[in-house]
Amino acid sequence: MDDDRPDVLLTGLLFYDLVLTGLGKPPTPGEEIWTGGMGCGPGGIANLAVAAARFGLRTSLATVFGDDLYGEYCRDVLCDQEDIDLSLSRTAEGWPTPVTVSLAYDHDRALVTHGQEPPYSQDALMGDPPEARTALVHIEAEPREWLAKAAANGTQIYADVGWDPTQQWSTDLLDQLRLCHAFLPNETEAMAYTRTDSAVAALWTLSELVPVAVVTRGGDGAVAVDQVTGEYAEVPALDVDVLDATGAGDVFGASFVAASLGGWPLEERLRFAVLAAGLSVGRAGGALAAPGWYGVDRWWRSLTDPVLKQTYGFLADRLPADPGPPLAYAPVTPPARQH
């Protein structure tokens, strides 16, 4: 029987991102810095949506677009270019699409955002969420009603979490993991919420709360435990040149879901996610830097390192025969509309 459910269900805030790269250092007050690197495109929740769609996953996104040029451009990219289902999304009259300017330098970035709270909440957008194979969610201190509904109708929840600006790291937030199939925090967040002093110690604590626990470690790779299959895996990061780290965590999460839906062993899932995230940081922007099957296929075909060739040998059996057409990466400015 065909399964026509969305592979991935998403909701969250969308941004128009303008990313400046090639900065040797951040500007100081009164200083002007010129740079030759720039890219623009959808950001925020679009990072996850595009990353998932480029791995061939049927992706349904519930978000809010402003009724402005930025919103129109982002909608066109997501719907027409990336083939993402926007039937749950809304355009808000008189509401400006949030805009983020990202200054990328020294393997990190500084962000300045203009925006307002959206006129529709996640729960209002989702209502009674459609049945989906998975949902990628960002859990916050205040639980979302749609999350419990989605879990109840059989959707597997893959969750991450963000920095707590209060730095209280309330363990109450972890109560939401009872709804989740997988939890994928970074090591700083994982240690803070579990009150542990290492990524591995945090991992084992989290593994008691959720079937699949993953802790990302930036330049040190990632570790994971799958209690369903009894697997443990620890993989290193790739040695890559970082142009812009925006959205790398989103690419990691989406690619881990893609591999999980494929039924891959845990170590393969983890290596694949580390690879995809590593490929994404070599391009400007968040959403449109996602490598998808096309980018992974190109990397695999150009690979000459014998150690990596052996380590990632599983890709020979995993890559699709047709990885799709070349990707559209972040343009310097939005292309002129054709009339």
C-alpha positions as CSV (number, residue, x, y, z in Angstrom):
1,M,0.0,0.0,0.0
2,D,1.3,3.4,-0.9
3,D,2.0,5.8,2.0
4,D,1.0,9.2,0.8
5,R,1.6,10.9,4.1
6,P,4.2,13.7,4.3
7,D,7.6,12.4,5.2
8,V,8.4,15.4,7.2
9,L,6.0,17.9,8.9
10,L,7.5,21.3,10.0
11,T,6.4,24.5,11.6
12,G,8.2,27.6,12.8
13,L,9.3,31.1,12.0
14,L,10.6,31.9,8.5
15,F,13.2,34.6,7.8
16,Y,14.7,36.3,4.7
17,D,18.4,35.8,5.2
18,L,21.1,38.1,3.9
19,V,24.5,36.5,4.6
20,L,27.9,38.4,4.3
21,T,30.9,36.1,4.1
22,G,34.7,36.5,3.8
23,L,35.0,38.8,6.8
24,G,38.3,38.5,8.5
25,K,36.9,40.0,11.7
26,P,33.7,41.7,12.9
27,P,33.3,45.4,12.2
28,T,34.0,47.8,15.0
29,P,31.9,50.9,15.7
30,G,32.5,53.5,13.0
31,E,34.2,51.0,10.7
32,E,33.2,50.0,7.2
33,I,34.3,46.6,5.9
34,W,33.9,45.6,2.2
35,T,33.6,41.9,1.4
36,G,33.2,40.0,-1.9
37,G,31.0,37.3,-0.4
38,M,27.2,37.5,-0.1
39,G,24.2,35.3,-0.5
40,C,20.4,35.6,0.2
41,G,17.5,33.2,0.6
42,P,14.9,31.8,2.9
43,G,16.1,31.1,6.5
44,G,14.8,30.0,9.8
45,I,12.4,27.0,9.5
46,A,13.1,27.1,5.8
47,N,16.6,25.6,6.6
48,L,15.0,22.4,7.7
49,A,12.4,22.3,5.0
50,V,14.9,22.7,2.1
51,A,17.4,20.3,3.7
52,A,14.7,17.6,3.9
53,A,13.2,18.3,0.5
54,R,16.6,18.0,-1.2
55,F,16.8,14.5,0.1
56,G,13.6,13.6,-1.7
57,L,11.4,13.7,1.4
58,R,7.8,14.9,0.9
59,T,8.0,18.0,3.1
60,S,5.0,20.0,4.5
61,L,5.7,23.4,6.0
62,A,3.4,25.5,8.2
63,T,4.8,29.0,8.4
64,V,3.8,32.7,8.0
65,F,4.9,34.8,5.0
66,G,4.7,38.6,5.1
67,D,2.8,40.3,2.2
68,D,6.0,41.9,1.0
69,L,8.8,41.3,-1.5
70,Y,10.8,39.2,0.9
71,G,7.8,37.0,1.7
72,E,6.9,36.6,-2.0
73,Y,10.4,35.7,-2.9
74,C,10.7,33.1,-0.1
75,R,7.4,31.5,-1.0
76,D,8.4,31.3,-4.7
77,V,11.7,29.6,-3.7
78,L,10.2,27.1,-1.3
79,C,7.1,26.2,-3.4
80,D,8.3,26.5,-7.1
81,Q,12.0,25.8,-6.8
82,E,12.2,23.3,-3.9
83,D,8.7,21.6,-4.2
84,I,7.7,22.1,-0.6
85,D,4.0,21.8,0.3
86,L,2.9,25.1,1.7
87,S,-0.8,24.3,2.1
88,L,-0.6,24.8,5.9
89,S,1.2,28.2,5.5
90,R,-0.4,31.6,5.5
91,T,0.4,35.1,4.1
92,A,-0.2,37.8,6.7
93,E,-1.4,41.1,5.5
94,G,0.5,44.1,6.8
95,W,3.1,41.9,8.6
96,P,6.7,42.3,7.5
97,T,8.7,39.1,6.8
98,P,11.5,38.9,9.4
99,V,14.9,39.8,7.9
100,T,18.2,38.6,9.3
101,V,21.6,39.9,8.3
102,S,24.3,37.4,9.1
103,L,28.0,38.3,9.4
104,A,30.0,35.1,8.9
105,Y,33.6,35.1,10.2
106,D,36.0,32.9,12.1
107,H,33.9,29.7,11.7
108,D,31.0,31.5,13.4
109,R,28.5,34.3,12.7
110,A,26.9,37.3,14.3
111,L,23.2,38.0,13.5
112,V,21.0,41.1,13.4
113,T,17.3,40.5,12.9
114,H,14.4,42.9,12.2
115,G,11.0,41.4,12.9
116,Q,7.8,41.1,14.8
117,E,5.9,38.3,16.5
118,P,3.9,36.5,13.8
119,P,0.1,37.0,13.8
120,Y,-0.5,33.2,13.8
121,S,0.9,30.8,16.4
122,Q,2.3,27.3,15.6
123,D,-0.9,25.8,17.1
124,A,-3.1,28.0,14.9
125,L,-1.2,27.1,11.8
126,M,-1.2,23.4,12.5
127,G,-4.7,23.0,14.0
128,D,-5.2,19.2,13.9
129,P,-2.0,18.3,12.2
130,P,-2.1,16.0,9.3
131,E,-0.7,12.5,9.8
132,A,3.0,12.5,8.8
133,R,5.8,9.9,9.0
134,T,8.0,12.4,11.0
135,A,8.0,15.9,12.4
136,L,11.1,17.9,13.0
137,V,10.4,20.3,15.9
138,H,12.2,22.8,18.1
139,I,10.9,22.3,21.7
140,E,10.6,25.3,24.0
141,A,9.7,25.9,27.6
142,E,6.0,26.3,26.7
143,P,4.7,23.1,25.1
144,R,2.9,23.3,21.8
145,E,-0.5,21.7,21.7
146,W,0.0,20.4,18.1
147,L,3.0,18.3,19.2
148,A,0.9,16.0,21.4
149,K,-1.7,15.7,18.7
150,A,0.9,14.8,16.1
151,A,2.5,12.2,18.4
152,A,-0.9,10.7,19.1
153,N,-1.7,10.2,15.4
154,G,1.5,8.2,14.9
155,T,4.0,10.9,13.8
156,Q,7.5,10.2,15.0
157,I,8.9,13.4,16.6
158,Y,12.5,14.3,16.1
159,A,13.3,17.3,18.4
160,D,16.1,19.7,19.0
161,V,16.3,22.6,21.5
162,G,17.9,26.0,21.6
163,W,20.0,28.1,23.8
164,D,18.3,29.2,27.0
165,P,18.8,32.9,27.4
166,T,17.8,32.7,31.1
167,Q,20.5,30.0,31.5
168,Q,18.2,28.3,34.0
169,W,18.1,25.2,31.8
170,S,14.9,24.0,33.5
171,T,14.7,20.2,33.4
172,D,10.9,20.6,33.0
173,L,11.5,21.0,29.3
174,L,12.8,17.4,29.1
175,D,9.2,16.3,30.1
176,Q,8.3,16.9,26.5
177,L,10.7,14.1,25.4
178,R,8.0,11.6,26.3
179,L,6.3,12.6,23.0
180,C,9.5,12.3,21.0
181,H,11.2,9.5,19.1
182,A,14.5,11.3,18.9
183,F,16.3,14.2,20.5
184,L,19.3,15.9,18.9
185,P,20.7,18.7,21.0
186,N,24.3,20.0,20.8
187,E,26.7,19.2,23.6
188,T,26.4,22.5,25.4
189,E,22.6,22.2,25.6
190,A,22.7,18.5,26.4
191,M,25.1,18.9,29.3
192,A,23.2,22.0,30.6
193,Y,19.8,20.3,30.6
194,T,21.1,17.0,32.1
195,R,23.5,18.6,34.6
196,T,26.4,16.5,33.3
197,D,30.0,17.4,32.5
198,S,30.5,15.6,29.2
199,A,28.7,14.9,25.9
200,V,28.7,11.1,26.5
201,A,27.4,11.4,30.0
202,A,24.6,13.7,28.8
203,L,23.9,11.2,26.0
204,W,23.4,8.3,28.4
205,T,21.1,10.4,30.6
206,L,19.0,11.4,27.6
207,S,18.9,7.9,26.3
208,E,16.7,7.0,29.3
209,L,14.2,9.6,28.3
210,V,13.8,9.1,24.5
211,P,14.3,6.1,22.2
212,V,17.0,7.7,20.0
213,A,19.4,10.3,21.6
214,V,22.0,12.2,19.6
215,V,24.5,14.8,20.8
216,T,26.2,16.9,18.2
217,R,29.7,18.1,19.1
218,G,30.6,20.6,16.4
219,G,34.2,20.0,15.2
220,D,34.3,16.8,17.3
221,G,31.5,15.1,15.4
222,A,28.6,13.4,17.1
223,V,27.6,10.6,19.4
224,A,24.3,8.7,19.5
225,V,22.4,5.8,21.2
226,D,19.4,4.0,19.6
227,Q,17.6,2.1,22.4
228,V,15.3,0.5,19.8
229,T,18.1,-1.3,18.0
230,G,20.6,-1.4,20.8
231,E,23.2,0.6,18.8
232,Y,25.8,3.1,20.0
233,A,27.8,5.2,17.6
234,E,30.5,7.9,17.8
235,V,31.8,9.6,14.6
236,P,34.2,12.4,14.0
237,A,33.5,15.6,12.0
238,L,34.9,16.1,8.5
239,D,37.9,18.4,8.1
240,V,36.2,21.1,6.0
241,D,36.7,24.8,5.3
242,V,33.9,26.8,6.9
243,L,32.5,29.7,4.9
244,D,29.2,30.0,6.7
245,A,27.9,27.8,9.6
246,T,24.3,29.1,9.3
247,G,21.8,26.2,9.2
248,A,24.4,23.4,9.7
249,G,22.5,21.9,12.6
250,D,19.3,21.9,10.6
251,V,21.0,20.1,7.8
252,F,22.3,17.5,10.3
253,G,18.8,17.0,11.7
254,A,17.1,16.7,8.3
255,S,19.7,14.3,6.9
256,F,19.5,12.1,10.1
257,V,15.8,11.9,9.5
258,A,16.2,11.0,5.9
259,A,18.7,8.2,6.8
260,S,16.4,7.0,9.6
261,L,13.4,6.7,7.3
262,G,15.7,4.6,5.0
263,G,16.2,2.2,7.9
264,W,20.0,2.7,8.0
265,P,22.2,1.5,10.9
266,L,22.9,4.1,13.5
267,E,26.6,4.7,12.5
268,E,25.6,5.2,8.9
269,R,22.8,7.7,9.9
270,L,25.3,9.6,12.0
271,R,28.1,9.7,9.4
272,F,25.6,10.8,6.8
273,A,24.3,13.6,8.9
274,V,27.9,14.8,9.8
275,L,28.8,14.7,6.1
276,A,25.7,16.6,5.0
277,A,26.3,19.3,7.7
278,G,29.9,19.5,6.7
279,L,29.1,20.1,3.1
280,S,26.6,22.8,3.9
281,V,29.1,25.1,5.7
282,G,31.1,25.5,2.5
283,R,28.2,27.6,1.0
284,A,26.7,30.9,2.0
285,G,23.2,31.0,3.5
286,G,21.2,28.5,5.5
287,A,18.4,26.8,3.4
288,L,20.0,27.0,0.0
289,A,23.4,25.7,1.3
290,A,21.8,22.3,1.9
291,P,23.6,19.7,-0.2
292,G,20.8,17.2,-0.9
293,W,21.5,14.0,-2.8
294,Y,23.1,16.0,-5.6
295,G,25.7,17.5,-3.3
296,V,26.5,14.2,-1.5
297,D,26.7,12.4,-4.9
298,R,29.2,15.0,-6.2
299,W,31.3,14.7,-3.0
300,W,31.3,10.9,-3.2
301,R,32.3,10.8,-6.9
302,S,35.2,13.3,-6.4
303,L,36.5,11.6,-3.3
304,T,40.1,10.4,-3.5
305,D,41.0,10.0,0.2
306,P,41.3,6.2,0.7
307,V,40.3,6.4,4.4
308,L,37.2,8.4,3.7
309,K,36.4,6.2,0.7
310,Q,36.4,3.2,3.0
311,T,34.6,5.0,5.9
312,Y,31.8,6.2,3.6
313,G,31.7,3.1,1.4
314,F,28.1,2.5,2.4
315,L,27.1,5.5,0.2
316,A,27.8,3.3,-2.9
317,D,24.6,1.4,-2.0
318,R,22.7,4.3,-0.6
319,L,23.0,7.0,-3.2
320,P,20.0,7.1,-5.6
321,A,20.7,6.3,-9.3
322,D,19.5,9.8,-10.2
323,P,20.6,12.3,-7.6
324,G,18.6,15.1,-9.3
325,P,19.5,18.2,-11.1
326,P,22.2,20.7,-10.0
327,L,21.2,22.7,-7.0
328,A,20.3,26.4,-6.9
329,Y,22.5,27.9,-4.2
330,A,22.0,31.3,-2.5
331,P,22.2,34.1,-5.1
332,V,23.8,37.4,-4.3
333,T,20.5,39.1,-4.8
334,P,17.0,37.8,-5.7
335,P,16.7,37.3,-9.4
336,A,14.5,39.8,-11.2
337,R,10.9,38.5,-11.7
338,Q,10.0,37.5,-15.2
339,H,6.9,39.3,-16.5
